[in-house]
Amino acid sequence: MSHLDEVIKRVDATLEESVIAHMNELLIELSDDAELSREERYTQQQRLRTAISHHGKHHKEELEARQEHLTRGGVIL
């Protein structure tokens, strides 16, 4: 298995885990990976960045939905 294949598997596993801290750690680790080409590194990092962005958006939507549920007619229930 090539190094790139190993990195892709790690990124896949990290994305499946869906823990922002672990995604950020892997982003930093990939920045220093001299075995990957610039394009390979960018592609894998972009996958992580996209997941982090979507995770943040999803979290914000959940908070807004919860706030909407807790406040009806401007009154906190």
Secondary structure in CASP SS format (residue, H / E / C, confidence):
PFRMAT SS
TARGET T0000
AUTHOR 0000-0000-0000
METHOD secondary structure of the structure
MODEL  1
M C 1.00
S C 1.00
H H 1.00
L H 1.00
D H 1.00
E H 1.00
V H 1.00
I H 1.00
K H 1.00
R H 1.00
V H 1.00
D H 1.00
A H 1.00
T H 1.00
L H 1.00
E H 1.00
E H 1.00
S C 1.00
V C 1.00
I H 1.00
A H 1.00
H H 1.00
M H 1.00
N H 1.00
E H 1.00
L H 1.00
L H 1.00
I H 1.00
E H 1.00
L H 1.00
S H 1.00
D C 1.00
D C 1.00
A C 1.00
E C 1.00
L C 1.00
S C 1.00
R H 1.00
E H 1.00
E H 1.00
R H 1.00
Y H 1.00
T H 1.00
Q H 1.00
Q H 1.00
Q H 1.00
R H 1.00
L H 1.00
R H 1.00
T H 1.00
A H 1.00
I H 1.00
S H 1.00
H H 1.00
H H 1.00
G H 1.00
K H 1.00
H H 1.00
H H 1.00
K H 1.00
E H 1.00
E H 1.00
L H 1.00
E H 1.00
A H 1.00
R H 1.00
Q H 1.00
E H 1.00
H H 1.00
L H 1.00
T E 1.00
R E 1.00
G C 1.00
G C 1.00
V E 1.00
I E 1.00
L C 1.00
END
